Amino acid sequence: MEELQGDPGCDECIKYEVADGVLRCPQCGRWYPIMDEIPIMLPDEMRKKEEDLNFLTRYKDKLPKEVVEEGKPWNLKES
């Protein structure tokens, strides 16, 4: 996992494939997992907390602190 900053532009964007990672909103802190190249962007009430926490635990050393410790709807610091 690597953090992408800014807008790489359309020509560069298509060169990236994300197998596992997260999408995070910098305004609200909400995060969404990417698993097997598929972003899982469900509303909070449809998300499975245990699955999300397992995902965070698996990748906690590779994800930004903002996701692992402060992310919404849940994080490892509050669980």
C-alpha positions in Angstrom: 0.0 0.0 0.0 1.2 3.5 -0.8 -0.5 6.8 -0.3 -1.2 8.8 -3.4 -1.3 12.5 -3.1 -3.0 15.0 -5.3 -4.5 14.4 -8.7 -2.1 12.4 -10.9 -4.3 13.1 -14.0 -6.2 10.7 -16.1 -3.2 9.4 -18.1 -1.4 8.5 -14.9 -4.5 7.3 -13.0 -5.1 4.3 -15.2 -1.6 3.0 -14.5 -2.5 2.3 -10.8 -4.2 -0.9 -9.7 -5.1 -1.1 -6.0 -5.6 -4.6 -4.9 -6.0 -3.8 -1.2 -6.2 -0.3 0.4 -8.5 2.4 1.5 -10.3 5.4 0.3 -10.5 8.2 2.9 -12.4 11.4 3.0 -10.1 14.1 4.4 -13.1 16.2 5.5 -15.1 13.7 7.6 -12.4 11.0 8.2 -14.7 8.3 6.9 -12.8 5.4 5.2 -13.8 2.6 2.9 -11.8 -0.6 2.3 -10.6 -1.7 -1.1 -10.5 -5.5 -1.3 -9.5 -7.5 -4.3 -9.5 -4.3 -6.4 -13.1 -3.5 -5.4 -13.9 -0.4 -3.3 -16.5 -1.3 -0.6 -18.4 2.0 -0.3 -21.5 1.1 1.8 -23.4 3.4 4.1 -22.4 3.0 7.8 -25.5 1.1 8.7 -24.8 -1.6 6.0 -21.1 -2.1 6.9 -20.0 -5.0 9.0 -17.9 -3.7 11.9 -16.1 -7.0 12.5 -15.0 -7.3 8.9 -13.8 -3.7 8.8 -11.9 -4.1 12.1 -10.3 -7.3 10.8 -9.2 -5.4 7.7 -7.7 -2.6 9.8 -5.9 -5.1 12.0 -4.5 -6.9 9.0 -3.1 -3.7 7.4 -2.6 -1.5 10.5 1.2 -1.1 9.9 0.6 0.0 6.3 -2.3 2.3 6.7 -2.2 6.0 7.8 -2.8 6.8 11.5 -5.8 8.8 10.4 -7.5 5.6 9.3 -6.2 3.2 11.9 -6.7 5.4 15.0 -9.1 8.1 14.0 -11.1 6.7 11.1 -14.9 6.6 10.9 -17.2 4.8 11.3 -14.8 2.9 13.6 -11.1 2.5 14.2 -8.7 0.3 16.3 -8.3 3.0 19.0 -12.0 3.0 19.9 -12.8 -0.7 19.4 
